[in-house]
Amino acid sequence: MIMKICGINNFYNRNRVSCQKQSAQEVSQKGEMTPQDIICVRISFKSGCDHSTYGGYRTSFFRDLDTLNTVVNYLEKTFPKGTVILDYACSSGKEALSLNMLFKDRSKYKIKGFDISKNAIDYANKGFCGIYSSEEFLIMPEDSIEDEPKKELSNIFKKFFDGTEEGETEPFYFFLKCFGKVKVKESFKDNVSFALGDINDVHKAAKRQKVGAIFFRNAFHQMFYEYFLNDWYYSGDHDAKINDIIRKIYNRLEPGGIFVTGDCYEEHIINAWTSTPQEECREVEIEGKQKRILKKPPIHKALENQGFVPIYSTPGKVGEIPTVWQKPM
Ligand SMILES: C[S@@+](CC[C@H](N)C(=O)[O-])C[C@H]1O[C@@H](n2cnc3c(N)ncnc32)[C@H](O)[C@@H]1O
């Protein structure tokens, strides 16, 4: 029934097209990439992996759902009259759109998505989204989804998106198979917008409006950490820049406002150098390998020094990862 209303009927099966496998080199040679795109492609070459796994623009609908639900519940309780939410590093927009779907009264919360990549913002503004493997259930017929929570999410999703055959799949996911395309319904666009923006300019965003939450998820590593022989390292050279960003975020937030960091491994698990003093490190086992990592990654240090307090942690590969940080009331 819902599938019919939304025009998603049969769209799941018809549209199981695979993205043409295209090397990152071919894409960059077309001259369609911004400097940020090239960095992402470099990361993929460095890692020898597809760049959707390491860095790049990887995002998906309802990524780290527990954190998103925590944020929505917190904002509804703390700012019941509504606020602005700044979603930096929004990539193709799926994070902002997911948040919007989770609010009970969406009209109160304005979500402004920003990304440094023009490609990502152009794509987000078109309102089309490719659906990849982790999100495939969202467009499956209701009766073929066995898992109840997934069924519920899929039903929410279908209220906001139409199945479509128009539009391109995300240009960044040239290694991934696309299971279908969806288009944002017009009525759903009112309180979400996308524009080019750098986290370094967060202090200039949404002037004269009250900001209750700032997101900058799964992008810190692209700016400040080094990928080397399958691990992420920090040179120690960017403390001043990291502190400056965190200070701007803190000042931009209302008292009681929250900053949301990413859930990915590379944002929080930073390898220690052999020269790093033992008291600053801890030993962990990751995928069967013993590793020596920094007890406190630079982003946590900067947040704590600024006065942020972690209020929610999400389960990660190596214990809990603090993703939601509160500016005290
Ligand atoms: C891995 S995606 C994260 C997408 C989304 N936040 C999520 O967690 O699913 C990283 C995004 O960060 C963006 N980015 C990198 N540096 C940035 C900066 N200085 N300001 C804003 N966006 C940035 C990239 O263009 C890319 O789209």
The ligand as a MOL file (V3000), in Angstrom:
LIG
                    3D

  0  0  0     0  0            999 V3000
M  V30 BEGIN CTAB
M  V30 COUNTS 27 29 0 0 0
M  V30 BEGIN ATOM
M  V30 1 C 32.9070 10.9540 5.3970 0
M  V30 2 S 31.9310 12.3660 4.9130 0 CHG=1
M  V30 3 C 30.9120 12.5340 6.3350 0
M  V30 4 C 29.4550 12.6260 5.9750 0
M  V30 5 C 28.5140 12.7000 7.1590 0
M  V30 6 N 28.8580 13.7560 8.0820 0
M  V30 7 C 28.4640 11.3850 7.8960 0
M  V30 8 O 29.0720 11.2530 8.9640 0
M  V30 9 O 27.8340 10.4500 7.3960 0 CHG=-1
M  V30 10 C 33.1130 13.6730 5.1190 0
M  V30 11 C 32.6800 14.9840 4.4890 0
M  V30 12 O 33.4370 16.0380 5.1020 0
M  V30 13 C 33.5740 17.0710 4.1660 0
M  V30 14 N 34.6060 18.0000 4.6750 0
M  V30 15 C 35.9420 17.7890 4.7950 0
M  V30 16 N 36.5540 18.8810 5.3110 0
M  V30 17 C 35.5800 19.7950 5.5500 0
M  V30 18 C 35.5710 21.1300 6.0780 0
M  V30 19 N 36.7110 21.7370 6.4260 0
M  V30 20 N 34.3900 21.7780 6.1980 0
M  V30 21 C 33.2310 21.1810 5.8010 0
M  V30 22 N 33.1700 19.9340 5.2770 0
M  V30 23 C 34.3260 19.2440 5.1480 0
M  V30 24 C 33.9250 16.2950 2.9020 0
M  V30 25 O 33.7320 17.0610 1.7280 0
M  V30 26 C 32.9770 15.1000 3.0020 0
M  V30 27 O 31.7720 15.3340 2.3080 0
M  V30 END ATOM
M  V30 BEGIN BOND
M  V30 1 1 1 2
M  V30 2 1 2 3
M  V30 3 1 2 10
M  V30 4 1 3 4
M  V30 5 1 4 5
M  V30 6 1 5 6
M  V30 7 1 5 7
M  V30 8 2 7 8
M  V30 9 1 7 9
M  V30 10 1 10 11
M  V30 11 1 11 12
M  V30 12 1 11 26
M  V30 13 1 12 13
M  V30 14 1 13 14
M  V30 15 1 13 24
M  V30 16 1 14 15
M  V30 17 1 14 23
M  V30 18 2 15 16
M  V30 19 1 16 17
M  V30 20 1 17 18
M  V30 21 2 17 23
M  V30 22 1 18 19
M  V30 23 2 18 20
M  V30 24 1 20 21
M  V30 25 2 21 22
M  V30 26 1 22 23
M  V30 27 1 24 25
M  V30 28 1 24 26
M  V30 29 1 26 27
M  V30 END BOND
M  V30 END CTAB
M  END
